Amino acid sequence: MSFNTLPIKKLILTPGIILGVLFSQPISESMPVHTYSIVAYDEETGELGVAVQSHWFSVGFLVPWAKAGVGAVATQSFVKVDYGPEGLKLMEEGMSAEDALMRLISEDENEAVRQVAMIDIKGNVATHTGAKCIYAAGHRIGKNYSVQANLMENESVWDAMSIAFENTGGDLADRMMAALDAAEGEGGDIRGKQSAAMLIVTGEPTGVPWKDVVMDIRVDDHPQPLIQLKRLIRVNRAYQHANKGDHYLELDEVEKALAEYEMAAHYYPENPELPFWSAITLVSNGQLDKALPIFRDVFFREPKFRKLIPRLVDSGLLPDDEKLIEQIMNIQRNH
């Protein structure tokens, strides 16, 4: 059977094909990421952040952009990803968020379907909601932040996000998370929910990109992306403390290291590995009595960690003391 004789009755339009029909630019430059997001700057820490949720796969790959000491961008609706890197480049060259956004809008023949927010390191904010963004679409700018949304269940979404951000305590992650929760509380994306992300960069840039990232969390596909995002923020904080503990150990500041390891375990109590390394640190510093109860709990929760003990001797993480190793290996669960 030739192609011409195939019984095709109609053309099925995917979002990408629709874009190709509606707009003259290549399909690859524009994706329908209808969503709600926030860009924000923390005056106390200098941190810049973006948080977002959408009914679209892997929204964290497309919408949030940030660079320490420069600014942050959220590009959404029929998203043109270029607004992210190009916006950061213009702000790094000295443009304000408003000037950078106006420059890019003026060069975009499809600006009517874009929704973009930018914030620079001085806290200047600029937001654009194109006239053809799908209802309900809008934004609200406040001091050091902007919230924006499109294709929402209700018009109340962006105002609710603003109120939540302004009236929530804690760090930048806490406040941005509150804004996302508020959006969902107002009905959120009319299509439902699928992915979420949060990106935060430091207020003290080192010039080394990976060192400047405070948090970069993506929930690519999940039935409850905000719940998962919140959990991963907690886990991220645990490992931030664990990393600080490792740093203090390198400096031979054992008490500070232990304090950080304890905080790590506090944030992520369901993971037995974090207290395990606290116990290893205690043993290495002659505090076996404090370490043994921790080992007992860890071995009960995950027996494989018991097998790891002798391997740490050769790596220099535990003393080469046969009697001490036996005490750890033979510890039993309390009855």
TORDOTOR-442676 format. One record per residue (C-alpha): residue in one letter; x, z, y; chain; residue number from 1. Coordinates in Angstrom, 1 decimal. Each point is the difference from the previous one (the first is absolute). Example, Ala and Ser with C-alpha at 12.3 -4.5 7.8 and 13.67 -1.06 7.14 Angstrom:
PT  rest    east      up   north  kette   nr
PT     a    12.3     7.8    -4.5      A    1
PT     s     1.4    -0.7     3.4      A    2
! end
This chain:
PT  rest    east      up   north  kette   nr
PT     m     0.0     0.0     0.0      A    1
PT     s     1.4    -1.0     3.4      A    2
PT     f    -0.1     2.3     3.0      A    3
PT     n    -2.6    -2.2     1.7      A    4
PT     t    -2.4     0.6    -2.9      A    5
PT     l     0.3     3.8    -0.1      A    6
PT     p    -3.4     1.6     0.5      A    7
PT     i     0.9     1.9     3.2      A    8
PT     k    -3.1     0.8     2.0      A    9
PT     k     1.3     2.0     2.9      A   10
PT     l     3.2     1.3     1.7      A   11
PT     i     0.6     3.7    -0.4      A   12
PT     l     1.5     1.3     3.2      A   13
PT     t     2.5     2.8    -0.3      A   14
PT     p     1.0     1.9     3.1      A   15
PT     g     3.2    -2.0     0.3      A   16
PT     i    -1.9    -3.3    -0.2      A   17
PT     i    -2.5     1.2     2.6      A   18
PT     l     2.9     0.7     2.3      A   19
PT     g     1.4    -3.4    -0.5      A   20
PT     v    -3.4    -1.5     0.9      A   21
PT     l    -0.5     2.2     3.0      A   22
PT     f     3.4     0.0     1.6      A   23
PT     s     2.6    -2.7     0.5      A   24
PT     q     3.1     2.1    -1.0      A   25
PT     p     1.3     0.1    -3.6      A   26
PT     i    -1.9     2.3    -2.3      A   27
PT     s     3.2     1.9    -0.9      A   28
PT     e     0.3     1.3     3.6      A   29
PT     s    -3.5     1.7     0.0      A   30
PT     m    -1.6     2.4    -2.5      A   31
PT     p    -3.4     1.8     0.3      A   32
PT     v     1.1     3.6     0.2      A   33
PT     h    -3.1     1.6     1.5      A   34
PT     t     0.7     3.7     0.3      A   35
PT     y     0.5     3.1     2.1      A   36
PT     s     3.4     1.3     1.2      A   37
PT     i     1.8     2.2     2.5      A   38
PT     v     3.3    -0.4     1.9      A   39
PT     a     1.4     3.2     1.5      A   40
PT     y     3.0     1.6     1.7      A   41
PT     d     0.9     3.7    -0.3      A   42
PT     e     1.4     1.3     3.3      A   43
PT     e     1.6     3.0    -1.6      A   44
PT     t     1.9    -1.7    -2.7      A   45
PT     g     0.2    -3.6     1.3      A   46
PT     e    -1.4    -1.2    -3.3      A   47
PT     l    -2.0    -3.2     0.0      A   48
PT     g    -2.6    -0.8    -2.7      A   49
PT     v    -2.6    -2.3    -1.4      A   50
PT     a    -2.7     0.9    -2.5      A   51
PT     v    -2.6    -2.3    -1.5      A   52
PT     q    -2.7    -0.5    -2.6      A   53
PT     s    -1.7    -3.2    -1.1      A   54
PT     h    -2.0    -1.7    -2.7      A   55
PT     w     2.9    -2.3    -0.6      A   56
PT     f     2.8     0.1    -2.5      A   57
PT     s     3.3     1.5     1.2      A   58
PT     v    -0.9     0.5     3.6      A   59
PT     g     3.3     1.8     0.6      A   60
PT     f     1.8    -3.3    -0.5      A   61
PT     l    -1.8    -1.7     2.9      A   62
PT     v    -1.3     2.3     2.7      A   63
PT     p     2.5     2.8     0.9      A   64
PT     w     3.3    -0.6     1.8      A   65
PT     a     2.3     2.5     1.7      A   66
PT     k     3.6     0.3     1.1      A   67
PT     a     1.6     3.3     1.1      A   68
PT     g     0.7     0.1     3.7      A   69
PT     v    -2.1    -3.1     0.6      A   70
PT     g    -3.6     0.1    -0.9      A   71
PT     a    -2.8    -0.5    -2.5      A   72
PT     v    -2.5    -2.8    -0.7      A   73
PT     a    -3.2    -0.4    -2.0      A   74
PT     t    -1.1    -3.6    -0.5      A   75
PT     q    -3.3    -0.6    -1.7      A   76
PT     s    -3.4    -1.8    -0.2      A   77
PT     f     1.0    -3.6    -0.8      A   78
PT     v     3.5     1.4     0.1      A   79
PT     k     2.9    -2.0     1.3      A   80
PT     v     2.9     2.0    -1.4      A   81
PT     d     2.4    -1.4     2.7      A   82
PT     y    -1.5     2.4     2.5      A   83
PT     g     1.9     2.8    -1.9      A   84
PT     p     3.6    -1.1     0.0      A   85
PT     e    -0.3    -2.1     3.2      A   86
PT     g    -1.7     2.9     1.9      A   87
PT     l     2.8     2.3    -1.0      A   88
PT     k     2.6    -2.5     1.0      A   89
PT     l    -1.5    -0.4     3.5      A   90
PT     m    -0.3     3.8     0.5      A   91
PT     e     3.6     0.4    -1.1      A   92
PT     e     1.0    -2.5     2.6      A   93
PT     g    -1.6     2.1     2.7      A   94
PT     m    -3.6    -1.1     0.2      A   95
PT     s    -2.7     2.6     0.2      A   96
PT     a    -2.7     0.0    -2.8      A   97
PT     e    -2.4    -1.6     2.4      A   98
PT     d     2.3    -2.8     1.0      A   99
PT     a     1.1    -0.7    -3.5      A  100
PT     l    -3.6    -0.2    -1.2      A  101
PT     m    -1.1    -2.2     2.8      A  102
PT     r     2.9    -2.4    -0.6      A  103
PT     l    -0.9    -0.4    -3.7      A  104
PT     i    -3.7    -0.4     0.7      A  105
PT     s     0.7    -2.7     2.5      A  106
PT     e     1.9    -1.9    -2.6      A  107
PT     d    -2.7     0.4    -2.7      A  108
PT     e    -2.8    -2.7     0.0      A  109
PT     n    -2.0     2.2    -2.4      A  110
PT     e     0.2     3.3     1.9      A  111
PT     a    -3.8     0.3    -0.1      A  112
PT     v     0.2     1.1    -3.6      A  113
PT     r     2.9     2.3     0.3      A  114
PT     q     0.1     3.8     0.4      A  115
PT     v     3.3     1.4     1.0      A  116
PT     a     1.3     3.3     1.4      A  117
PT     m     3.5     0.8     1.3      A  118
PT     i     1.7     3.1     1.3      A  119
PT     d     3.5     0.3     1.4      A  120
PT     i     2.5     2.8     0.0      A  121
PT     k    -1.3     1.1     3.4      A  122
PT     g    -3.5     0.5    -1.3      A  123
PT     n    -1.4    -3.1     1.7      A  124
PT     v    -2.9    -1.4    -2.0      A  125
PT     a    -1.7    -3.4    -0.1      A  126
PT     t    -2.7    -1.3    -2.3      A  127
PT     h    -1.9    -3.3    -0.4      A  128
PT     t    -3.2    -0.5    -1.9      A  129
PT     g    -0.9    -3.7     0.0      A  130
PT     a    -3.4    -1.2     0.9      A  131
PT     k    -0.6    -1.4    -3.4      A  132
PT     c     1.1     3.0    -2.1      A  133
PT     i    -2.8     0.8    -2.5      A  134
PT     y    -2.5     2.6     1.1      A  135
PT     a     0.3     3.0     0.2      A  136
PT     a     3.3    -0.4     1.8      A  137
PT     g     1.6     2.0     2.8      A  138
PT     h     2.8     2.3     1.1      A  139
PT     r     0.7     3.1     2.1      A  140
PT     i     3.2     0.8     1.8      A  141
PT     g     1.1     3.6     0.7      A  142
PT     k     3.1     1.7     1.1      A  143
PT     n     2.8    -1.2    -2.3      A  144
PT     y    -2.3    -1.7    -2.5      A  145
PT     s    -2.5    -2.7    -0.7      A  146
PT     v    -2.6    -0.2    -2.8      A  147
PT     q    -1.6    -3.3    -1.0      A  148
PT     a    -2.4    -1.3    -2.6      A  149
PT     n    -1.9    -3.1    -1.0      A  150
PT     l    -2.6    -0.9    -2.6      A  151
PT     m    -1.1     3.6     0.0      A  152
PT     e    -3.3     1.5    -1.2      A  153
PT     n    -0.6     1.6     3.4      A  154
PT     e     1.2    -0.3     3.6      A  155
PT     s     0.7     3.7     0.0      A  156
PT     v     3.2    -0.4    -2.1      A  157
PT     w     2.6    -0.3     2.8      A  158
PT     d    -1.4     2.7     2.1      A  159
PT     a    -0.1     2.4    -3.0      A  160
PT     m     3.7    -0.9    -0.7      A  161
PT     s     0.9     0.7     3.6      A  162
PT     i    -1.7     3.4     0.0      A  163
PT     a     1.6     1.0    -3.3      A  164
PT     f     3.5    -1.0     1.1      A  165
PT     e    -0.3     1.9     3.3      A  166
PT     n    -1.4     3.1    -1.6      A  167
PT     t     2.2     0.4    -3.1      A  168
PT     g     3.1     2.2    -0.1      A  169
PT     g     3.1    -0.6    -2.1      A  170
PT     d     2.5    -2.7     0.1      A  171
PT     l    -0.5    -3.8     0.5      A  172
PT     a    -0.8    -0.6    -3.6      A  173
PT     d    -2.7     2.7     0.0      A  174
PT     r    -1.6    -1.3     3.2      A  175
PT     m     0.0    -3.7    -1.1      A  176
PT     m    -1.4     1.0    -3.4      A  177
PT     a    -2.8     1.9     1.8      A  178
PT     a    -0.8    -3.2     1.9      A  179
PT     l    -0.3    -2.0    -3.2      A  180
PT     d    -2.2     2.7    -1.6      A  181
PT     a    -2.3    -0.1     3.0      A  182
PT     a    -0.3    -3.8    -0.2      A  183
PT     e    -1.1     0.3    -3.6      A  184
PT     g    -2.4     2.8     0.9      A  185
PT     e    -1.8    -2.5     2.3      A  186
PT     g    -0.4    -2.5    -2.8      A  187
PT     g     3.3    -1.8     0.3      A  188
PT     d     0.5    -3.6    -1.1      A  189
PT     i    -3.4    -1.5    -0.8      A  190
PT     r     1.5    -1.6    -3.1      A  191
PT     g     1.3     3.3    -1.4      A  192
PT     k     3.6     1.2    -0.5      A  193
PT     q     3.0    -1.2    -1.9      A  194
PT     s     3.4     0.7     1.6      A  195
PT     a     1.6     2.2     2.6      A  196
PT     a     3.4     0.6     1.5      A  197
PT     m     1.9     2.2     2.4      A  198
PT     l     3.3    -0.9     1.7      A  199
PT     i     1.9     2.5     2.2      A  200
PT     v     3.5    -0.5     1.6      A  201
PT     t     2.2     2.7     1.5      A  202
PT     g     0.3     0.9     3.6      A  203
PT     e     3.8     0.2    -0.4      A  204
PT     p     1.1    -3.5    -1.1      A  205
PT     t     3.2    -0.3    -1.8      A  206
PT     g     0.2    -3.8     0.1      A  207
PT     v    -0.2    -0.1    -3.8      A  208
PT     p    -3.6    -1.2    -0.8      A  209
PT     w    -0.4     1.9    -3.3      A  210
PT     k     1.2     3.3     1.5      A  211
PT     d    -2.5    -0.4     2.9      A  212
PT     v    -3.1     0.0    -2.3      A  213
PT     v    -1.7     3.4    -0.2      A  214
PT     m    -2.8    -1.2    -2.1      A  215
PT     d    -1.0    -3.4    -1.6      A  216
PT     i    -2.8     0.4    -2.4      A  217
PT     r    -2.2    -2.7    -1.4      A  218
PT     v    -3.1     0.3    -2.2      A  219
PT     d    -0.4    -3.7    -1.0      A  220
PT     d    -3.1     0.2    -2.2      A  221
PT     h    -2.0     3.2    -0.6      A  222
PT     p    -3.7     0.9    -0.2      A  223
PT     q     0.7     2.9     2.4      A  224
PT     p     2.9    -1.1     2.1      A  225
PT     l    -0.2     2.7     2.6      A  226
PT     i     0.0     2.8    -2.5      A  227
PT     q     3.0    -1.6    -1.7      A  228
PT     l     1.7    -0.5     3.3      A  229
PT     k    -0.5     3.6     0.9      A  230
PT     r     1.5     1.1    -3.4      A  231
PT     l     3.0    -2.3     0.5      A  232
PT     i     0.6     1.4     3.5      A  233
PT     r     0.2     3.5    -1.6      A  234
PT     v     2.4    -1.3    -2.7      A  235
PT     n     2.1    -1.7     2.6      A  236
PT     r     0.3     3.3     1.9      A  237
PT     a     1.1     1.7    -3.3      A  238
PT     y     2.9    -2.5    -0.4      A  239
PT     q     1.0     0.2     3.6      A  240
PT     h     0.6     3.7    -0.6      A  241
PT     a     1.7    -0.7    -3.3      A  242
PT     n     2.3    -2.4     1.8      A  243
PT     k     0.8     2.6     2.7      A  244
PT     g     0.8     2.4    -2.8      A  245
PT     d     2.5    -2.5    -1.5      A  246
PT     h     1.5    -0.4     3.4      A  247
PT     y     0.5     3.8     0.5      A  248
PT     l     1.5     0.2    -3.5      A  249
PT     e     2.6    -2.6     1.0      A  250
PT     l     0.8     2.3     3.0      A  251
PT     d     0.2     3.0    -2.4      A  252
PT     e    -2.9     1.7     1.9      A  253
PT     v    -1.7     1.2    -3.1      A  254
PT     e    -2.7     2.3     1.5      A  255
PT     k    -1.2    -2.9     2.3      A  256
PT     a     0.0    -2.3    -3.0      A  257
PT     l    -2.1     2.4    -2.1      A  258
PT     a    -2.5     0.4     2.9      A  259
PT     e    -0.4    -3.8     0.2      A  260
PT     y    -0.4    -0.2    -3.8      A  261
PT     e    -2.7     2.7     0.1      A  262
PT     m    -1.9    -2.0     2.7      A  263
PT     a     0.3    -3.1    -2.1      A  264
PT     a    -1.6     1.8    -3.0      A  265
PT     h    -2.7     1.4     2.3      A  266
PT     y    -1.0    -3.5     1.1      A  267
PT     y     0.1    -1.5    -3.5      A  268
PT     p    -0.7     2.8    -2.4      A  269
PT     e    -1.2    -2.3    -2.8      A  270
PT     n     3.5    -1.4    -0.4      A  271
PT     p     2.3     2.2    -2.1      A  272
PT     e     3.1    -1.9     1.0      A  273
PT     l     0.2     1.5     3.5      A  274
PT     p     0.2     3.7    -1.1      A  275
PT     f     2.3    -1.1    -2.8      A  276
PT     w     2.7    -1.0     2.6      A  277
PT     s    -0.6     3.2     1.8      A  278
PT     a     0.8     1.9    -3.2      A  279
PT     i     3.2    -2.1    -0.5      A  280
PT     t     1.1     0.9     3.5      A  281
PT     l    -0.6     3.7    -0.7      A  282
PT     v     2.1    -0.1    -3.2      A  283
PT     s     2.8    -1.9     1.7      A  284
PT     n     0.2     2.8     2.5      A  285
PT     g     0.0     2.9    -2.4      A  286
PT     q    -3.7     0.9     0.2      A  287
PT     l    -1.0    -0.6    -3.7      A  288
PT     d    -2.6     2.9     0.1      A  289
PT     k    -2.0    -1.8     2.7      A  290
PT     a     0.4    -3.3    -1.8      A  291
PT     l    -1.2     0.9    -3.4      A  292
PT     p    -3.7     0.6     0.8      A  293
PT     i     0.0    -3.4     1.8      A  294
PT     f     1.5    -1.7    -3.1      A  295
PT     r    -2.6     1.7    -2.2      A  296
PT     d    -2.8    -1.5     2.0      A  297
PT     v     1.6    -3.4     0.3      A  298
PT     f     0.8    -0.3    -3.8      A  299
PT     f    -3.6     1.0    -0.8      A  300
PT     r    -1.4    -2.7     2.3      A  301
PT     e     2.5    -2.7    -1.0      A  302
PT     p     2.2     0.7    -3.1      A  303
PT     k     2.3    -2.9     0.6      A  304
PT     f     1.6     1.8     2.8      A  305
PT     r     1.5     2.4    -2.5      A  306
PT     k     1.9    -2.9    -1.5      A  307
PT     l     1.4    -0.8     3.4      A  308
PT     i     1.9     3.3     0.3      A  309
PT     p     3.1    -0.7    -2.0      A  310
PT     r     0.4    -3.5     1.6      A  311
PT     l     0.4     1.6     3.4      A  312
PT     v     3.1     1.9    -1.0      A  313
PT     d     2.1    -3.2    -0.3      A  314
PT     s    -1.3    -1.1     3.5      A  315
PT     g     1.1     3.3     1.5      A  316
PT     l    -3.5     1.1     0.9      A  317
PT     l     0.2     3.0    -2.4      A  318
PT     p     2.9     2.2    -0.9      A  319
PT     d     1.9    -0.8    -3.2      A  320
PT     d    -1.0     3.3    -1.5      A  321
PT     e    -1.4    -0.2    -3.6      A  322
PT     k    -1.6     3.4     0.1      A  323
PT     l    -1.8    -0.7     3.3      A  324
PT     i    -1.2    -3.4    -1.3      A  325
PT     e    -1.4     1.7    -3.1      A  326
PT     q    -1.9     2.5     2.0      A  327
PT     i    -1.7    -2.8     1.9      A  328
PT     m    -0.6    -2.2    -3.0      A  329
PT     n    -1.4     2.9    -2.1      A  330
PT     i    -2.4     1.4     2.6      A  331
PT     q    -3.5     0.2    -1.4      A  332
PT     r    -3.5     0.0     1.5      A  333
PT     n    -1.4     3.4     0.9      A  334
PT     h    -2.8     1.1    -2.3      A  335
! end
